[in-house]
Amino acid sequence: MSTQTSLIKDILELKKSRKAEILAHFYEDGDIQDIADHVGDSLYLAQQGQKSSADVILLAGVVFMAESVKILSPNKTVLVPDLNAGCSLVSGSPYKEYLRWRLAHANHIAVTYVNSSAELKAISDVICTSSNAEKIINAIPKDRGILFGPDKNLGRYLARKSGRDMLFWEGSCEVHVLFNAQHLHNMKLEHPDAVVIAHPECEDGVLAQCDVIGSTSRLLAEVQKNPAKKFIVATEDGIFHQMRKSRPDAVLLQAPIDEACSCNQCPYMKLNTLEKIRNALRDLKPQVNVPPPLAKLAQVSLNQMMDVTQGKSVTWSSRFFEPKF
């Protein structure tokens, strides 16, 4: 029996004995996606974690995603394979600096991207993902100013789409900003028959050349339904696993980051391995825990997101206070 086969066998046995579910993000390696109960983007994973009846949730993604699951389901044991699986958007938006920015615009509605710490969620009015961000923005009364952070590229894309005046935190995803607009232009000349699709965390020069812009789930849906035979894809290459499974007939090209390399991976997502997943289920650690006072405040903005996403009526008010947690 190969090492990989043995690990998968162990994981499946542990999952059953622990009454656990495995949630995996599209950016994980294919072997991890294949052993997961649910694979999707951050909104989908939060929804699945919230409604799961499992005692244990293992989130194969990055830590902020596991925090969201824990906040929404505080009684569940939430595991991650590696606590070092962070995010440049999280590290680039320190709580105290973000709080100062928030307090400086106290009457604005603070919309914070889910790629953020629990502390940032606790001082935000509503959270969004790339899947529901446009719906969230459009639900905010037109007479209210909007703060958007920590991803400026997603924020600027939303401002263009919605026509809203917005203030942006100057953060970005270290993976998506590497896609190069000039090299993409050259690739399009080489492949004029390709449909160009991109995640809105990419920079403006890349997005301006795209046929479709959307979340990872939206990009996957485009490949699944579009009869085109060739796609240039500007997002992390883990999504190619599901794309290839659903469209083995299509040619999938990752958008270039420079002339020598067309590969672009999230170093944090790729920290997770089958061995670490096996160990986490075996040892029930590392666990992700959010202190109850912090979780209670962060849950307000996450619940607001869930309510807007589900089409429920919501009240908009700014939480412009310095919380204690």
N, C-alpha and C positions, 0 to 999 in steps of 0.2 A: 504494500500500500504506500503510495506517495505521501510526502509530507503534507501537501495541500489536501489530498483526500482525507488524511487522518485528521487534520485540523477541522475540516468541514464536518466530519462525523462527530467530533467532540463538540463542536458548536451546536449542532442540531440536537444532540443529547442534552447538553446543558440548557439550551433554550427550553426544552420540554420540562426538565426537572425544576428549573427556576421560574416556570410560568412567565417566560419573557417574550418580548417582541423586539425585533431588530428593525430600526428605521435607518435608511441610508440615503445620503444625498447623491444627486446625479454626478457630482464631481469625484466620488469615490472610485477606486479601481473596480473593474468589472467583476472580479471574483467576490468582492464585498457586496456589490449590488445584487449578485445572483443568490446570495444566502439570506438576503433581507426579506422581511415580511412586507415592507412597504418601501418603495423608492420614489423620491420626488424632490421638489424644491422646498424651500424653507417654510412656505405657507402650508403646503400639503403635509409636511412632517409635523408641524405644530398641531394641525387639525387631527392627524392620526394619533399623535401622542395624547391629545386631550380626550379623545373618545375611546381610547384603548381600554380594555378590561384586564390587561396583563398586570401582574404584580411588579414586573421589572421592565423598564424600557432601556434598551441600549441604542444610543444615538451615534451612528457612524457618520460623522460630519465634523463640525467645529463646535467649540464649547458653547458659544452664544446660543446655538440652536438647542442644545441640551438644557441650557438655563431656561429657555422659553417653555420647553416641555415641563420642566420642574415647577415653574411658576404657575402654569395652567393646571398642573396635576400634582399638587404638593404632597399627596399621600403615596405617590409612586416612588419606587427606587429608580433613579435615573443614572445610567452609567455612560461613560465615554471610553473609548479604547486608549486615548492619550490626552492628558490634560494640557499638553503643549500645543494642541491643535487650535491655534488662535486665529486671528484675522487682522489684517492691516487696518481695516476700518475701525476695529475696536481699539487697537493700540494707538491709532492716530486721533482718537477723540477722548482724551483724559477727562474724567468726571468733573474735576474742579473747574477746568477751562470751559467745558461744555455748559456747566451750571452758570458761570459768569455770562456767557453768551446768551443763555436762556433768560436770565434775569434782566439783561440789558434790553430785551424785547418782550417785556412781561405781558403785553396784551396780544401778542401773536399766538396762533395755534402752533404748537410744536409738534411737527410730524417727524418721527425718528424711524429711520430704516431699521429693519430687524437685525441687520448686521451691526449690532451695538451691544454694550454691556447691560447687565440688569440695572446698574446705577443710572445709566442714561434713560432707560425705559421708565424708571421711577420718576423722572422729572419731565416726562413727555406727556402730551395730551392723547396721542394716538400713534400706534406703530403701523408700519406698512411693510410689505414685501414687494419685490419687483412684479409679482403677479397681480397684486391688488392696489398698487400705489396710485394708479390713475383714478380708480374708483374712490379711494380715500380722499384724494385732492378734490375731486368733483363734488364730494359730499359736504365739504366745508363751506359755510356761508360766504358769499362773494365779498361781503364787507369786512371779512376778517383777514388780517395779515397772516402769512405762513412762514414759519421757520422750517427749513428742511436740512437734516443731517443724518449721518455724517458723510454720505456720498454725494459730492457736488455734481458728478456727471449724471447720475440718476435724477437729481434734483433739477438740473438744467433741462434735461429731456422732458420732465413732467411740466415744467414751466412753459416750454414751447408748445406742448400738446394741449395744455389747459388754458393758456393765455393768462395765467395768474401771476401776480407779482410775488416773488418769493425771495427770501434771504437764505444763503447756503453756508453750511459749515464746509471748510476747505479740506475735505477728506476724499480719498479715492481707494479703489481696490488695486493692490499691487499687481494683480494678474491682468485685469482688463485694460489697464492703462498701457500695457506693453504692446498691444496691437498697434501697428504702424500704418497711418493713413496712406502714405506714399506707396509703401510696399503692397498694401491692399489694392490700390489703384493699378499697380503693375500686374498683380495677380488677376484682377478682373479683365485686363487686356488679354492675358494668356488664356483665360477661361470665360469667354463672353457668354457662354450658355449657362453659367452658374447663377443660382439664386444666392444672394448674399444676405445672411441673417446674423444678428448680433444682439448681445445683452446690453441693456442701457447703461451699465457701468462703464462701457467703453467711452472714449473721448469723442468730442463732437466731429472731428475730421473723419473718424471711422464711421460713426452713425450716419453721417451725411451720404455715405455711399451704399447704404444698406436698403434692401427691399423689404425686410421685416426686422422689427426691433421688438424684443420681448424677453420675458423671464425664461429660465431654462425649460420649464414645462411648455411655454409658448413656442420656443424654438423647436423642441421635439415634436410638437403637434404639427408644425409647418412641414417638417421633413416627412412626417407620416402621411399627410394629406395632399401635399403638393406633388403633382405628377412629374416634376422636373427630375432629371437624372443626375444632377450635379449641384452641390451646395458648398459655399464657402462659409465657414462657421466661426464667428468671433466670440468665443467663450471658452472656458476651461475644457480640456479635452476629455474629461470623464464622461461628458454627455454623449460622446461618440458611441459608447457601449450600447446604450438604448437605441440610438439612431440606427446603428448597424443591425441590431436585432430586428427592428421594424422595417428597415429598408435596405436589405442586403444587395439590392440592385443599384443603389445610388452610390455615386462617388462623393465622398465627404472630405473636404479639404479644410484644415484649420487655417484661419487667417494668419498672415505672417507677422512676426514681431521684429524680424530683421531679415536681411538678404540671405543669411546663412542658415536660419532655423525657422521652421514653422511650428515648433512645439511650444506649448504654454500650459504649465500645470500649476495648481495651487500647492505650495509646499506644505501647507497646514493640513489640507485634506489628505494628502498622500502620506502623512505620518501614521494613519490608521492602517492596520494590517490584520489578516486573519488570525495570526498568533495573538495579537493584542486583544482582539475581540474574544477569542477563546479564554484568555487569561482573565479578562474583565468579568465574564459570565461565571467563571470558576471561582474567583475571589470576591466577587461583588464589589469591585473597586477598579479604577477610580470612580467614586460617586460625585455627582454634581449636586450641590446643595446651595440654596439661596436663603439667607436669614429671613425669617418670617416677616419682620417689619419692612424689609426691602422688597420681598416678594409681594406683599400686600399692595404696596404702592405701584410696583411694576405691572401688576395684574390689571390695574385700572386701564392703562393704555393698551395692553394686549387685548383686554375684553372689548375695548372700544373698536379695535381693529376687527375682531371677530364679528361684532354686531354690525358694523358697516358692511363687511364682506357678505354677511347673510341678509342684507337688505333691511335690517331692523332700524327703527327710529332711534336717533341718538341726540343727546344734548351736547353742544359744544361750549366748553368753557376752558379758560387757560389755568393751568396749575402753576402759577408763578410764585412758588414758595420754595424755601430751602428745606428740604425734607430731613427728618431725623431717622437714621437707620444704622 
